[in-house]
Amino acid sequence: MRRILLCVLVGLSTALGVGAALGRACEGVSFPEQIQSEDAVLKLNGLGLRQATFLKVDVYVAALYVAQTSSDADAILESNTPKEIILHFVRDVGHGDLSKGWDEGFEKNAKSQLPALRERIGAFKGLMTDLQTGERLRFAYEPGAGVHVDINGTVKGTIAGDDFARALFSIWLGAHPPNADLKTGLLGGECG
């Protein structure tokens, strides 16, 4: 009997260990613990839930992948290493609402840089489309090359500049994220 119990416990712990290695979830949306991004393997730093309006309407679940995990937003923003943020939409969002959100995010977190970034922000917003529930928007930063923008596995373009990448990632990790719980989750805290 002990032998059977031991086999069951070993099997259960192995199964649970494998499940934990496969990834994490927030609001029913799963992401793997690590991904291959360009030439680097990146680790899941955290998951965050974007909520909008005073009603706290769920918009997307974000996953932040970095070369070296950290709970220090400034360290992540200043590191000149590959990083990615993936937004999995849990509701439909139109191009106009996305554009408004980008404007607000850049204004709140990169205001002093806006004159140098304005043209690239316009190009970035031009890559956006209406997004439906279940679709994913991916921003992959490659040092020296810029931010690759991908919608549902289709590359839309690249926005050049390490300064643009820092400004973009500061939307979620800067002093004024869309909602505080989103930033907390991306930095390894609880999602939601």
C-alpha positions as CSV (number, residue, x, y, z in Angstrom):
1,M,0.0,0.0,0.0
2,R,2.8,2.4,0.8
3,R,4.5,1.7,-2.5
4,I,1.3,2.5,-4.4
5,L,0.8,5.7,-2.4
6,L,4.4,6.7,-3.1
7,C,3.9,6.1,-6.8
8,V,0.7,8.1,-6.8
9,L,2.5,11.0,-4.9
10,V,5.5,10.9,-7.3
11,G,3.2,10.9,-10.3
12,L,1.1,13.7,-9.0
13,S,4.1,15.9,-8.1
14,T,5.6,15.3,-11.5
15,A,2.3,16.2,-13.2
16,L,2.0,19.3,-11.1
17,G,5.6,20.3,-11.8
18,V,5.1,19.9,-15.5
19,G,2.0,22.1,-15.4
20,A,3.8,24.8,-13.5
21,A,6.6,24.8,-16.0
22,L,4.2,25.2,-18.9
23,G,3.1,28.7,-17.9
24,R,0.9,31.0,-15.9
25,A,-2.6,32.3,-16.4
26,C,-4.6,35.4,-15.6
27,E,-8.4,35.7,-16.2
28,G,-8.2,32.4,-18.0
29,V,-5.5,33.5,-20.5
30,S,-2.3,31.4,-20.4
31,F,1.2,32.4,-21.3
32,P,4.3,30.1,-21.3
33,E,7.1,30.6,-18.7
34,Q,9.6,31.4,-21.5
35,I,9.6,32.3,-25.2
36,Q,12.1,32.5,-28.0
37,S,12.3,36.2,-29.2
38,E,14.5,36.9,-32.1
39,D,17.9,35.4,-30.9
40,A,17.1,35.4,-27.2
41,V,15.2,33.2,-24.7
42,L,13.0,35.5,-22.6
43,K,11.4,34.6,-19.2
44,L,7.9,35.6,-18.1
45,N,8.3,38.4,-15.7
46,G,4.6,38.8,-14.9
47,L,1.0,39.1,-16.1
48,G,-1.2,42.1,-15.6
49,L,-4.9,42.9,-16.4
50,R,-5.7,46.2,-18.2
51,Q,-9.0,47.6,-16.9
52,A,-10.7,50.7,-18.3
53,T,-13.1,53.3,-17.0
54,F,-14.4,53.6,-13.5
55,L,-16.4,50.4,-14.1
56,K,-13.1,48.4,-14.3
57,V,-14.0,46.8,-17.7
58,D,-11.4,44.2,-18.6
59,V,-9.6,45.0,-21.8
60,Y,-6.6,42.8,-22.2
61,V,-4.2,40.5,-20.2
62,A,-0.6,41.6,-20.7
63,A,2.5,39.4,-20.4
64,L,6.0,40.9,-19.9
65,Y,9.0,38.8,-21.0
66,V,12.5,39.9,-20.2
67,A,16.1,38.5,-20.3
68,Q,16.5,38.8,-16.5
69,T,13.3,38.9,-14.3
70,S,13.0,41.8,-11.9
71,S,10.4,43.6,-9.8
72,D,12.2,46.9,-10.5
73,A,10.4,48.8,-13.3
74,D,13.3,51.2,-13.8
75,A,15.8,48.4,-14.2
76,I,13.6,46.7,-16.9
77,L,13.1,50.0,-18.7
78,E,16.8,50.9,-18.7
79,S,18.2,47.5,-19.6
80,N,19.4,47.4,-23.1
81,T,18.3,43.8,-23.6
82,P,15.5,42.1,-25.6
83,K,12.1,42.3,-24.0
84,E,8.5,41.7,-25.1
85,I,5.1,42.6,-24.1
86,I,2.1,40.6,-25.4
87,L,-1.5,41.9,-25.1
88,H,-4.2,39.3,-25.3
89,F,-7.5,41.1,-25.8
90,V,-10.5,39.9,-23.8
91,R,-12.9,42.3,-25.5
92,D,-13.1,44.0,-28.9
93,V,-11.2,47.3,-29.1
94,G,-11.5,49.6,-32.1
95,H,-8.6,51.4,-33.8
96,G,-9.8,54.7,-32.5
97,D,-9.8,53.6,-28.9
98,L,-6.3,52.0,-29.3
99,S,-5.0,55.3,-30.8
100,K,-6.5,57.3,-27.9
101,G,-4.9,54.9,-25.4
102,W,-1.4,55.2,-27.1
103,D,-1.7,59.0,-27.0
104,E,-2.6,59.0,-23.3
105,G,0.1,56.5,-22.4
106,F,2.9,58.3,-24.2
107,E,1.7,61.7,-22.9
108,K,1.7,60.5,-19.3
109,N,4.9,58.5,-19.3
110,A,7.2,60.0,-22.0
111,K,6.0,63.6,-22.2
112,S,9.5,65.2,-22.4
113,Q,10.5,62.9,-25.2
114,L,7.4,63.5,-27.4
115,P,9.0,66.0,-29.8
116,A,11.7,63.5,-30.8
117,L,9.2,60.6,-30.9
118,R,6.1,62.2,-32.5
119,E,6.8,60.9,-36.1
120,R,7.5,57.4,-34.9
121,I,4.5,57.4,-32.6
122,G,2.4,58.3,-35.7
123,A,3.9,55.4,-37.7
124,F,3.4,53.1,-34.7
125,K,-0.3,54.0,-34.5
126,G,-0.6,53.5,-38.2
127,L,0.2,49.8,-37.7
128,M,-2.8,49.3,-35.5
129,T,-6.1,47.7,-36.5
130,D,-9.4,46.9,-34.8
131,L,-8.7,44.1,-32.4
132,Q,-11.2,41.3,-31.6
133,T,-11.6,39.2,-28.4
134,G,-8.9,36.5,-28.4
135,E,-6.4,38.4,-30.7
136,R,-2.9,39.2,-29.6
137,L,-0.8,42.3,-30.1
138,R,3.0,41.7,-29.6
139,F,5.8,44.3,-29.2
140,A,9.2,42.7,-29.3
141,Y,12.2,45.0,-28.6
142,E,15.5,44.1,-30.2
143,P,18.4,46.4,-29.1
144,G,19.7,48.5,-32.0
145,A,16.8,47.4,-34.3
146,G,13.8,48.8,-32.5
147,V,10.3,47.4,-31.7
148,H,8.8,44.8,-33.9
149,V,5.0,45.0,-34.0
150,D,3.1,41.8,-34.6
151,I,-0.7,41.3,-34.7
152,N,-1.8,37.6,-34.4
153,G,1.5,36.3,-35.7
154,T,1.6,38.7,-38.7
155,V,4.5,41.2,-38.6
156,K,3.1,44.7,-39.2
157,G,6.4,46.7,-39.0
158,T,9.3,47.9,-36.9
159,I,9.6,51.2,-35.2
160,A,13.3,52.2,-34.9
161,G,15.1,53.5,-31.8
162,D,16.0,52.4,-28.3
163,D,14.4,55.6,-27.1
164,F,11.1,54.7,-28.7
165,A,11.2,51.2,-27.0
166,R,11.8,52.8,-23.6
167,A,8.9,55.2,-24.1
168,L,6.6,52.4,-25.3
169,F,7.4,50.0,-22.4
170,S,7.0,53.0,-20.0
171,I,3.3,53.0,-20.9
172,W,3.0,49.9,-18.7
173,L,6.1,50.2,-16.4
174,G,6.3,54.0,-16.0
175,A,5.0,56.3,-13.3
176,H,1.5,56.5,-14.7
177,P,0.4,53.1,-16.1
178,P,-3.2,52.6,-17.4
179,N,-4.0,51.1,-14.0
180,A,-1.8,50.3,-11.0
181,D,-2.7,46.6,-10.8
182,L,-1.5,46.1,-14.4
183,K,2.0,47.4,-13.5
184,T,2.1,45.4,-10.3
185,G,1.2,42.2,-12.1
186,L,3.8,42.8,-14.9
187,L,6.4,43.2,-12.1
188,G,5.6,39.8,-10.7
189,G,2.7,40.6,-8.4
190,E,-0.8,39.2,-8.5
191,C,-2.7,39.5,-11.8
192,G,-6.1,41.1,-11.6
